[in-house]
């Protein structure tokens, strides 16, 4: 029982630790200059939840 409670409340690693991400290079004024592929040859950019439309 204690083990189940521990697993439930133990700190979890961030989701970004499971997947590699692309690198985005931006200009001074926010213009995207370059976007690299992640290790799995996919484009993966982190998007904050608040920026995703409902």
PDBQT receptor file of N, H, CA, C and O in Angstrom, charges set to zero:
ATOM      1  N   UNK A   1       0.822  -1.199   0.000  1.00  0.00    +0.000 N 
ATOM      2  CA  UNK A   1       0.000   0.000   0.000  1.00  0.00    +0.000 C 
ATOM      3  C   UNK A   1       0.864   1.260   0.000  1.00  0.00    +0.000 C 
ATOM      4  O   UNK A   1       0.582   2.210  -0.731  1.00  0.00    +0.000 OA
ATOM      5  N   UNK A   2       1.910   1.268   0.816  1.00  0.00    +0.000 N 
ATOM      6  H   UNK A   2       2.139   0.497   1.411  1.00  0.00    +0.000 HD
ATOM      7  CA  UNK A   2       2.797   2.433   0.874  1.00  0.00    +0.000 C 
ATOM      8  C   UNK A   2       3.495   2.623  -0.472  1.00  0.00    +0.000 C 
ATOM      9  O   UNK A   2       3.700   3.754  -0.913  1.00  0.00    +0.000 OA
ATOM     10  N   UNK A   3       3.857   1.523  -1.120  1.00  0.00    +0.000 N 
ATOM     11  H   UNK A   3       3.690   0.605  -0.762  1.00  0.00    +0.000 HD
ATOM     12  CA  UNK A   3       4.509   1.608  -2.428  1.00  0.00    +0.000 C 
ATOM     13  C   UNK A   3       3.618   2.251  -3.474  1.00  0.00    +0.000 C 
ATOM     14  O   UNK A   3       4.095   3.043  -4.286  1.00  0.00    +0.000 OA
ATOM     15  N   UNK A   4       2.346   1.929  -3.471  1.00  0.00    +0.000 N 
ATOM     16  H   UNK A   4       1.958   1.286  -2.812  1.00  0.00    +0.000 HD
ATOM     17  CA  UNK A   4       1.399   2.512  -4.427  1.00  0.00    +0.000 C 
ATOM     18  C   UNK A   4       1.264   4.008  -4.196  1.00  0.00    +0.000 C 
ATOM     19  O   UNK A   4       1.238   4.788  -5.147  1.00  0.00    +0.000 OA
ATOM     20  N   UNK A   5       1.179   4.406  -2.934  1.00  0.00    +0.000 N 
ATOM     21  H   UNK A   5       1.201   3.772  -2.161  1.00  0.00    +0.000 HD
ATOM     22  CA  UNK A   5       1.075   5.833  -2.605  1.00  0.00    +0.000 C 
ATOM     23  C   UNK A   5       2.344   6.555  -3.025  1.00  0.00    +0.000 C 
ATOM     24  O   UNK A   5       2.279   7.662  -3.561  1.00  0.00    +0.000 OA
ATOM     25  N   UNK A   6       3.505   5.937  -2.786  1.00  0.00    +0.000 N 
ATOM     26  H   UNK A   6       3.557   5.039  -2.350  1.00  0.00    +0.000 HD
ATOM     27  CA  UNK A   6       4.773   6.558  -3.175  1.00  0.00    +0.000 C 
ATOM     28  C   UNK A   6       4.846   6.754  -4.688  1.00  0.00    +0.000 C 
ATOM     29  O   UNK A   6       5.209   7.834  -5.154  1.00  0.00    +0.000 OA
ATOM     30  N   UNK A   7       4.509   5.732  -5.448  1.00  0.00    +0.000 N 
ATOM     31  H   UNK A   7       4.214   4.855  -5.070  1.00  0.00    +0.000 HD
ATOM     32  CA  UNK A   7       4.563   5.830  -6.914  1.00  0.00    +0.000 C 
ATOM     33  C   UNK A   7       3.623   6.918  -7.413  1.00  0.00    +0.000 C 
ATOM     34  O   UNK A   7       3.946   7.634  -8.361  1.00  0.00    +0.000 OA
ATOM     35  N   UNK A   8       2.480   7.041  -6.789  1.00  0.00    +0.000 N 
ATOM     36  H   UNK A   8       2.218   6.459  -6.019  1.00  0.00    +0.000 HD
ATOM     37  CA  UNK A   8       1.506   8.048  -7.215  1.00  0.00    +0.000 C 
ATOM     38  C   UNK A   8       2.003   9.470  -6.956  1.00  0.00    +0.000 C 
ATOM     39  O   UNK A   8       1.818  10.350  -7.796  1.00  0.00    +0.000 OA
ATOM     40  N   UNK A   9       2.625   9.700  -5.813  1.00  0.00    +0.000 N 
ATOM     41  H   UNK A   9       2.775   8.985  -5.130  1.00  0.00    +0.000 HD
ATOM     42  CA  UNK A   9       3.033  11.050  -5.423  1.00  0.00    +0.000 C 
ATOM     43  C   UNK A   9       4.506  11.361  -5.679  1.00  0.00    +0.000 C 
ATOM     44  O   UNK A   9       4.931  12.496  -5.462  1.00  0.00    +0.000 OA
ATOM     45  N   UNK A  10       5.283  10.405  -6.127  1.00  0.00    +0.000 N 
ATOM     46  H   UNK A  10       4.938   9.483  -6.303  1.00  0.00    +0.000 HD
ATOM     47  CA  UNK A  10       6.704  10.639  -6.397  1.00  0.00    +0.000 C 
ATOM     48  C   UNK A  10       6.862  11.626  -7.548  1.00  0.00    +0.000 C 
ATOM     49  O   UNK A  10       6.029  11.651  -8.454  1.00  0.00    +0.000 OA
ATOM     50  N   UNK A  11       7.911  12.435  -7.529  1.00  0.00    +0.000 N 
ATOM     51  H   UNK A  11       8.588  12.415  -6.793  1.00  0.00    +0.000 HD
ATOM     52  CA  UNK A  11       8.119  13.385  -8.632  1.00  0.00    +0.000 C 
ATOM     53  C   UNK A  11       8.321  12.647  -9.956  1.00  0.00    +0.000 C 
ATOM     54  O   UNK A  11       9.002  11.623 -10.017  1.00  0.00    +0.000 OA
ATOM     55  N   UNK A  12       7.732  13.172 -10.980  1.00  0.00    +0.000 N 
ATOM     56  H   UNK A  12       7.179  14.003 -10.931  1.00  0.00    +0.000 HD
ATOM     57  CA  UNK A  12       7.820  12.568 -12.313  1.00  0.00    +0.000 C 
ATOM     58  C   UNK A  12       8.816  13.367 -13.161  1.00  0.00    +0.000 C 
ATOM     59  O   UNK A  12       8.906  14.586 -13.013  1.00  0.00    +0.000 OA
ATOM     60  N   UNK A  13       9.559  12.703 -14.043  1.00  0.00    +0.000 N 
ATOM     61  H   UNK A  13       9.486  11.713 -14.164  1.00  0.00    +0.000 HD
ATOM     62  CA  UNK A  13      10.456  13.444 -14.933  1.00  0.00    +0.000 C 
ATOM     63  C   UNK A  13       9.644  14.245 -15.949  1.00  0.00    +0.000 C 
ATOM     64  O   UNK A  13       8.535  13.840 -16.297  1.00  0.00    +0.000 OA
ATOM     65  N   UNK A  14      10.165  15.362 -16.429  1.00  0.00    +0.000 N 
ATOM     66  H   UNK A  14      11.066  15.691 -16.146  1.00  0.00    +0.000 HD
ATOM     67  CA  UNK A  14       9.429  16.153 -17.418  1.00  0.00    +0.000 C 
ATOM     68  C   UNK A  14       9.253  15.372 -18.725  1.00  0.00    +0.000 C 
ATOM     69  O   UNK A  14      10.081  14.528 -19.066  1.00  0.00    +0.000 OA
ATOM     70  N   UNK A  15       8.184  15.657 -19.442  1.00  0.00    +0.000 N 
ATOM     71  H   UNK A  15       7.511  16.343 -19.165  1.00  0.00    +0.000 HD
ATOM     72  CA  UNK A  15       7.922  14.966 -20.708  1.00  0.00    +0.000 C 
ATOM     73  C   UNK A  15       9.046  15.176 -21.712  1.00  0.00    +0.000 C 
ATOM     74  O   UNK A  15       9.300  14.310 -22.548  1.00  0.00    +0.000 OA
ATOM     75  N   UNK A  16       9.711  16.304 -21.637  1.00  0.00    +0.000 N 
ATOM     76  H   UNK A  16       9.504  17.008 -20.957  1.00  0.00    +0.000 HD
ATOM     77  CA  UNK A  16      10.786  16.592 -22.588  1.00  0.00    +0.000 C 
ATOM     78  C   UNK A  16      11.961  15.632 -22.432  1.00  0.00    +0.000 C 
ATOM     79  O   UNK A  16      12.795  15.546 -23.333  1.00  0.00    +0.000 OA
ATOM     80  N   UNK A  17      12.053  14.913 -21.324  1.00  0.00    +0.000 N 
ATOM     81  H   UNK A  17      11.375  14.983 -20.592  1.00  0.00    +0.000 HD
ATOM     82  CA  UNK A  17      13.152  13.963 -21.147  1.00  0.00    +0.000 C 
ATOM     83  C   UNK A  17      12.915  12.666 -21.928  1.00  0.00    +0.000 C 
ATOM     84  O   UNK A  17      13.850  11.884 -22.102  1.00  0.00    +0.000 OA
ATOM     85  N   UNK A  18      11.703  12.423 -22.397  1.00  0.00    +0.000 N 
ATOM     86  H   UNK A  18      10.943  13.058 -22.256  1.00  0.00    +0.000 HD
ATOM     87  CA  UNK A  18      11.392  11.215 -23.151  1.00  0.00    +0.000 C 
ATOM     88  C   UNK A  18      11.645  11.359 -24.652  1.00  0.00    +0.000 C 
ATOM     89  O   UNK A  18      11.888  10.364 -25.334  1.00  0.00    +0.000 OA
ATOM     90  N   UNK A  19      11.591  12.562 -25.160  1.00  0.00    +0.000 N 
ATOM     91  H   UNK A  19      11.393  13.370 -24.605  1.00  0.00    +0.000 HD
ATOM     92  CA  UNK A  19      11.712  12.795 -26.594  1.00  0.00    +0.000 C 
ATOM     93  C   UNK A  19      12.782  13.843 -26.860  1.00  0.00    +0.000 C 
ATOM     94  O   UNK A  19      12.919  14.812 -26.112  1.00  0.00    +0.000 OA
ATOM     95  N   UNK A  20      13.533  13.639 -27.927  1.00  0.00    +0.000 N 
ATOM     96  H   UNK A  20      13.422  12.852 -28.534  1.00  0.00    +0.000 HD
ATOM     97  CA  UNK A  20      14.468  14.681 -28.336  1.00  0.00    +0.000 C 
ATOM     98  C   UNK A  20      13.680  15.769 -29.059  1.00  0.00    +0.000 C 
ATOM     99  O   UNK A  20      12.600  15.511 -29.591  1.00  0.00    +0.000 OA
ATOM    100  N   UNK A  21      14.211  16.959 -29.077  1.00  0.00    +0.000 N 
ATOM    101  H   UNK A  21      15.089  17.169 -28.645  1.00  0.00    +0.000 HD
ATOM    102  CA  UNK A  21      13.480  18.052 -29.716  1.00  0.00    +0.000 C 
ATOM    103  C   UNK A  21      14.360  18.735 -30.752  1.00  0.00    +0.000 C 
ATOM    104  O   UNK A  21      15.584  18.604 -30.738  1.00  0.00    +0.000 OA
ATOM    105  N   UNK A  22      13.719  19.455 -31.635  1.00  0.00    +0.000 N 
ATOM    106  H   UNK A  22      12.725  19.562 -31.646  1.00  0.00    +0.000 HD
ATOM    107  CA  UNK A  22      14.423  20.234 -32.643  1.00  0.00    +0.000 C 
ATOM    108  C   UNK A  22      15.000  21.484 -32.004  1.00  0.00    +0.000 C 
ATOM    109  O   UNK A  22      14.601  21.885 -30.911  1.00  0.00    +0.000 OA
ATOM    110  N   UNK A  23      15.939  22.089 -32.702  1.00  0.00    +0.000 N 
ATOM    111  H   UNK A  23      16.263  21.764 -33.590  1.00  0.00    +0.000 HD
ATOM    112  CA  UNK A  23      16.506  23.358 -32.256  1.00  0.00    +0.000 C 
ATOM    113  C   UNK A  23      16.033  24.441 -33.207  1.00  0.00    +0.000 C 
ATOM    114  O   UNK A  23      16.198  24.332 -34.422  1.00  0.00    +0.000 OA
ATOM    115  N   UNK A  24      15.447  25.479 -32.651  1.00  0.00    +0.000 N 
ATOM    116  H   UNK A  24      15.313  25.568 -31.664  1.00  0.00    +0.000 HD
ATOM    117  CA  UNK A  24      14.972  26.610 -33.450  1.00  0.00    +0.000 C 
ATOM    118  C   UNK A  24      15.886  27.798 -33.192  1.00  0.00    +0.000 C 
ATOM    119  O   UNK A  24      16.162  28.142 -32.042  1.00  0.00    +0.000 OA
ATOM    120  N   UNK A  25      16.351  28.418 -34.259  1.00  0.00    +0.000 N 
ATOM    121  H   UNK A  25      16.128  28.139 -35.193  1.00  0.00    +0.000 HD
ATOM    122  CA  UNK A  25      17.192  29.611 -34.173  1.00  0.00    +0.000 C 
ATOM    123  C   UNK A  25      16.357  30.779 -34.678  1.00  0.00    +0.000 C 
ATOM    124  O   UNK A  25      15.859  30.757 -35.803  1.00  0.00    +0.000 OA
ATOM    125  N   UNK A  26      16.206  31.801 -33.834  1.00  0.00    +0.000 N 
ATOM    126  H   UNK A  26      16.611  31.819 -32.919  1.00  0.00    +0.000 HD
ATOM    127  CA  UNK A  26      15.390  32.970 -34.165  1.00  0.00    +0.000 C 
ATOM    128  C   UNK A  26      16.253  34.212 -34.314  1.00  0.00    +0.000 C 
ATOM    129  O   UNK A  26      17.281  34.346 -33.651  1.00  0.00    +0.000 OA
ATOM    130  N   UNK A  27      15.828  35.123 -35.190  1.00  0.00    +0.000 N 
ATOM    131  H   UNK A  27      14.993  35.014 -35.729  1.00  0.00    +0.000 HD
ATOM    132  CA  UNK A  27      16.475  36.425 -35.344  1.00  0.00    +0.000 C 
ATOM    133  C   UNK A  27      16.115  37.304 -34.154  1.00  0.00    +0.000 C 
ATOM    134  O   UNK A  27      15.266  36.944 -33.340  1.00  0.00    +0.000 OA
ATOM    135  N   UNK A  28      16.741  38.413 -34.064  1.00  0.00    +0.000 N 
ATOM    136  H   UNK A  28      17.431  38.705 -34.726  1.00  0.00    +0.000 HD
ATOM    137  CA  UNK A  28      16.537  39.350 -32.961  1.00  0.00    +0.000 C 
ATOM    138  C   UNK A  28      15.077  39.759 -32.809  1.00  0.00    +0.000 C 
ATOM    139  O   UNK A  28      14.612  39.991 -31.693  1.00  0.00    +0.000 OA
ATOM    140  N   UNK A  29      14.353  39.850 -33.919  1.00  0.00    +0.000 N 
ATOM    141  H   UNK A  29      14.731  39.662 -34.825  1.00  0.00    +0.000 HD
ATOM    142  CA  UNK A  29      12.964  40.318 -33.888  1.00  0.00    +0.000 C 
ATOM    143  C   UNK A  29      11.953  39.175 -33.913  1.00  0.00    +0.000 C 
ATOM    144  O   UNK A  29      10.764  39.413 -34.127  1.00  0.00    +0.000 OA
ATOM    145  N   UNK A  30      12.405  37.933 -33.697  1.00  0.00    +0.000 N 
ATOM    146  H   UNK A  30      13.371  37.739 -33.523  1.00  0.00    +0.000 HD
ATOM    147  CA  UNK A  30      11.497  36.800 -33.590  1.00  0.00    +0.000 C 
ATOM    148  C   UNK A  30      11.289  36.005 -34.861  1.00  0.00    +0.000 C 
ATOM    149  O   UNK A  30      10.525  35.040 -34.855  1.00  0.00    +0.000 OA
ATOM    150  N   UNK A  31      11.940  36.375 -35.949  1.00  0.00    +0.000 N 
ATOM    151  H   UNK A  31      12.560  37.159 -35.953  1.00  0.00    +0.000 HD
ATOM    152  CA  UNK A  31      11.803  35.643 -37.210  1.00  0.00    +0.000 C 
ATOM    153  C   UNK A  31      12.594  34.335 -37.130  1.00  0.00    +0.000 C 
ATOM    154  O   UNK A  31      13.752  34.332 -36.715  1.00  0.00    +0.000 OA
ATOM    155  N   UNK A  32      11.963  33.221 -37.529  1.00  0.00    +0.000 N 
ATOM    156  H   UNK A  32      11.021  33.223 -37.866  1.00  0.00    +0.000 HD
ATOM    157  CA  UNK A  32      12.626  31.924 -37.517  1.00  0.00    +0.000 C 
ATOM    158  C   UNK A  32      13.673  31.882 -38.618  1.00  0.00    +0.000 C 
ATOM    159  O   UNK A  32      13.357  32.094 -39.788  1.00  0.00    +0.000 OA
ATOM    160  N   UNK A  33      14.926  31.608 -38.246  1.00  0.00    +0.000 N 
ATOM    161  H   UNK A  33      15.183  31.435 -37.295  1.00  0.00    +0.000 HD
ATOM    162  CA  UNK A  33      16.012  31.536 -39.217  1.00  0.00    +0.000 C 
ATOM    163  C   UNK A  33      16.348  30.101 -39.604  1.00  0.00    +0.000 C 
ATOM    164  O   UNK A  33      16.633  29.823 -40.769  1.00  0.00    +0.000 OA
ATOM    165  N   UNK A  34      16.318  29.192 -38.642  1.00  0.00    +0.000 N 
ATOM    166  H   UNK A  34      16.087  29.418 -37.696  1.00  0.00    +0.000 HD
ATOM    167  CA  UNK A  34      16.714  27.808 -38.894  1.00  0.00    +0.000 C 
ATOM    168  C   UNK A  34      15.984  26.893 -37.927  1.00  0.00    +0.000 C 
ATOM    169  O   UNK A  34      15.764  27.238 -36.767  1.00  0.00    +0.000 OA
ATOM    170  N   UNK A  35      15.611  25.717 -38.424  1.00  0.00    +0.000 N 
ATOM    171  H   UNK A  35      15.790  25.437 -39.367  1.00  0.00    +0.000 HD
ATOM    172  CA  UNK A  35      14.976  24.696 -37.602  1.00  0.00    +0.000 C 
ATOM    173  C   UNK A  35      15.645  23.366 -37.926  1.00  0.00    +0.000 C 
ATOM    174  O   UNK A  35      15.633  22.925 -39.075  1.00  0.00    +0.000 OA
ATOM    175  N   UNK A  36      16.225  22.728 -36.919  1.00  0.00    +0.000 N 
ATOM    176  H   UNK A  36      16.235  23.086 -35.985  1.00  0.00    +0.000 HD
ATOM    177  CA  UNK A  36      16.920  21.464 -37.138  1.00  0.00    +0.000 C 
ATOM    178  C   UNK A  36      16.011  20.291 -36.803  1.00  0.00    +0.000 C 
ATOM    179  O   UNK A  36      15.018  20.446 -36.091  1.00  0.00    +0.000 OA
ATOM    180  N   UNK A  37      16.352  19.132 -37.313  1.00  0.00    +0.000 N 
ATOM    181  H   UNK A  37      17.158  19.006 -37.890  1.00  0.00    +0.000 HD
ATOM    182  CA  UNK A  37      15.613  17.912 -37.011  1.00  0.00    +0.000 C 
ATOM    183  C   UNK A  37      16.030  17.371 -35.649  1.00  0.00    +0.000 C 
ATOM    184  O   UNK A  37      17.155  17.592 -35.200  1.00  0.00    +0.000 OA
ATOM    185  N   UNK A  38      15.116  16.662 -34.998  1.00  0.00    +0.000 N 
ATOM    186  H   UNK A  38      14.202  16.483 -35.362  1.00  0.00    +0.000 HD
ATOM    187  CA  UNK A  38      15.442  15.963 -33.758  1.00  0.00    +0.000 C 
ATOM    188  C   UNK A  38      16.227  14.697 -34.112  1.00  0.00    +0.000 C 
ATOM    189  O   UNK A  38      16.428  14.397 -35.289  1.00  0.00    +0.000 OA
ATOM    190  N   UNK A  39      16.666  13.964 -33.102  1.00  0.00    +0.000 N 
ATOM    191  H   UNK A  39      16.503  14.207 -32.146  1.00  0.00    +0.000 HD
ATOM    192  CA  UNK A  39      17.470  12.759 -33.339  1.00  0.00    +0.000 C 
ATOM    193  C   UNK A  39      16.734  11.699 -34.147  1.00  0.00    +0.000 C 
ATOM    194  O   UNK A  39      17.366  10.891 -34.828  1.00  0.00    +0.000 OA
ATOM    195  N   UNK A  40      15.397  11.691 -34.081  1.00  0.00    +0.000 N 
ATOM    196  H   UNK A  40      14.883  12.347 -33.528  1.00  0.00    +0.000 HD
ATOM    197  CA  UNK A  40      14.614  10.703 -34.819  1.00  0.00    +0.000 C 
ATOM    198  C   UNK A  40      14.174  11.211 -36.190  1.00  0.00    +0.000 C 
ATOM    199  O   UNK A  40      13.266  10.649 -36.802  1.00  0.00    +0.000 OA
ATOM    200  N   UNK A  41      14.824  12.280 -36.672  1.00  0.00    +0.000 N 
ATOM    201  H   UNK A  41      15.562  12.736 -36.175  1.00  0.00    +0.000 HD
ATOM    202  CA  UNK A  41      14.568  12.854 -37.997  1.00  0.00    +0.000 C 
ATOM    203  C   UNK A  41      13.157  13.416 -38.137  1.00  0.00    +0.000 C 
ATOM    204  O   UNK A  41      12.588  13.398 -39.228  1.00  0.00    +0.000 OA
ATOM    205  N   UNK A  42      12.591  13.915 -37.039  1.00  0.00    +0.000 N 
ATOM    206  H   UNK A  42      13.054  13.930 -36.153  1.00  0.00    +0.000 HD
ATOM    207  CA  UNK A  42      11.283  14.566 -37.029  1.00  0.00    +0.000 C 
ATOM    208  C   UNK A  42      11.458  15.987 -36.522  1.00  0.00    +0.000 C 
ATOM    209  O   UNK A  42      12.393  16.275 -35.775  1.00  0.00    +0.000 OA
ATOM    210  N   UNK A  43      10.562  16.872 -36.926  1.00  0.00    +0.000 N 
ATOM    211  H   UNK A  43       9.802  16.638 -37.533  1.00  0.00    +0.000 HD
ATOM    212  CA  UNK A  43      10.546  18.219 -36.374  1.00  0.00    +0.000 C 
ATOM    213  C   UNK A  43       9.719  18.194 -35.100  1.00  0.00    +0.000 C 
ATOM    214  O   UNK A  43       8.532  17.868 -35.138  1.00  0.00    +0.000 OA
ATOM    215  N   UNK A  44      10.324  18.533 -33.984  1.00  0.00    +0.000 N 
ATOM    216  H   UNK A  44      11.288  18.798 -33.953  1.00  0.00    +0.000 HD
ATOM    217  CA  UNK A  44       9.631  18.532 -32.689  1.00  0.00    +0.000 C 
ATOM    218  C   UNK A  44       9.979  19.815 -31.947  1.00  0.00    +0.000 C 
ATOM    219  O   UNK A  44      11.113  20.009 -31.509  1.00  0.00    +0.000 OA
ATOM    220  N   UNK A  45       8.986  20.684 -31.813  1.00  0.00    +0.000 N 
ATOM    221  H   UNK A  45       8.065  20.526 -32.169  1.00  0.00    +0.000 HD
ATOM    222  CA  UNK A  45       9.160  21.925 -31.058  1.00  0.00    +0.000 C 
ATOM    223  C   UNK A  45       8.217  21.924 -29.868  1.00  0.00    +0.000 C 
ATOM    224  O   UNK A  45       7.053  21.543 -29.990  1.00  0.00    +0.000 OA
ATOM    225  N   UNK A  46       8.720  22.348 -28.723  1.00  0.00    +0.000 N 
ATOM    226  H   UNK A  46       9.666  22.657 -28.624  1.00  0.00    +0.000 HD
ATOM    227  CA  UNK A  46       7.895  22.435 -27.524  1.00  0.00    +0.000 C 
ATOM    228  C   UNK A  46       6.939  23.603 -27.672  1.00  0.00    +0.000 C 
ATOM    229  O   UNK A  46       7.352  24.707 -28.029  1.00  0.00    +0.000 OA
ATOM    230  N   UNK A  47       5.679  23.369 -27.404  1.00  0.00    +0.000 N 
ATOM    231  H   UNK A  47       5.344  22.473 -27.115  1.00  0.00    +0.000 HD
ATOM    232  CA  UNK A  47       4.660  24.419 -27.442  1.00  0.00    +0.000 C 
ATOM    233  C   UNK A  47       3.976  24.465 -26.085  1.00  0.00    +0.000 C 
ATOM    234  O   UNK A  47       3.416  23.461 -25.646  1.00  0.00    +0.000 OA
ATOM    235  N   UNK A  48       4.010  25.607 -25.414  1.00  0.00    +0.000 N 
ATOM    236  H   UNK A  48       4.465  26.423 -25.771  1.00  0.00    +0.000 HD
ATOM    237  CA  UNK A  48       3.317  25.704 -24.124  1.00  0.00    +0.000 C 
ATOM    238  C   UNK A  48       1.820  25.440 -24.298  1.00  0.00    +0.000 C 
ATOM    239  O   UNK A  48       1.232  25.797 -25.319  1.00  0.00    +0.000 OA
ATOM    240  N   UNK A  49       1.225  24.824 -23.311  1.00  0.00    +0.000 N 
ATOM    241  H   UNK A  49       1.703  24.533 -22.481  1.00  0.00    +0.000 HD
ATOM    242  CA  UNK A  49      -0.187  24.473 -23.369  1.00  0.00    +0.000 C 
ATOM    243  C   UNK A  49      -1.060  25.698 -23.603  1.00  0.00    +0.000 C 
ATOM    244  O   UNK A  49      -2.078  25.605 -24.290  1.00  0.00    +0.000 OA
ATOM    245  N   UNK A  50      -0.686  26.829 -23.051  1.00  0.00    +0.000 N 
ATOM    246  H   UNK A  50       0.141  26.904 -22.493  1.00  0.00    +0.000 HD
ATOM    247  CA  UNK A  50      -1.476  28.059 -23.210  1.00  0.00    +0.000 C 
ATOM    248  C   UNK A  50      -1.481  28.555 -24.656  1.00  0.00    +0.000 C 
ATOM    249  O   UNK A  50      -2.384  29.295 -25.045  1.00  0.00    +0.000 OA
ATOM    250  N   UNK A  51      -0.486  28.159 -25.462  1.00  0.00    +0.000 N 
ATOM    251  H   UNK A  51       0.248  27.558 -25.146  1.00  0.00    +0.000 HD
ATOM    252  CA  UNK A  51      -0.409  28.599 -26.858  1.00  0.00    +0.000 C 
ATOM    253  C   UNK A  51      -1.192  27.709 -27.818  1.00  0.00    +0.000 C 
ATOM    254  O   UNK A  51      -1.306  28.042 -28.998  1.00  0.00    +0.000 OA
ATOM    255  N   UNK A  52      -1.729  26.596 -27.350  1.00  0.00    +0.000 N 
ATOM    256  H   UNK A  52      -1.636  26.325 -26.392  1.00  0.00    +0.000 HD
ATOM    257  CA  UNK A  52      -2.484  25.681 -28.201  1.00  0.00    +0.000 C 
ATOM    258  C   UNK A  52      -3.952  26.094 -28.172  1.00  0.00    +0.000 C 
ATOM    259  O   UNK A  52      -4.549  26.146 -27.097  1.00  0.00    +0.000 OA
ATOM    260  N   UNK A  53      -4.551  26.391 -29.339  1.00  0.00    +0.000 N 
ATOM    261  H   UNK A  53      -4.066  26.349 -30.212  1.00  0.00    +0.000 HD
ATOM    262  CA  UNK A  53      -5.958  26.822 -29.349  1.00  0.00    +0.000 C 
ATOM    263  C   UNK A  53      -6.888  25.685 -28.934  1.00  0.00    +0.000 C 
ATOM    264  O   UNK A  53      -6.599  24.508 -29.153  1.00  0.00    +0.000 OA
ATOM    265  N   UNK A  54      -7.995  26.066 -28.337  1.00  0.00    +0.000 N 
ATOM    266  H   UNK A  54      -8.229  27.022 -28.160  1.00  0.00    +0.000 HD
ATOM    267  CA  UNK A  54      -8.985  25.065 -27.895  1.00  0.00    +0.000 C 
ATOM    268  C   UNK A  54      -9.900  24.661 -29.018  1.00  0.00    +0.000 C 
ATOM    269  O   UNK A  54     -10.788  23.832 -28.822  1.00  0.00    +0.000 OA
TER     270      UNK A  54
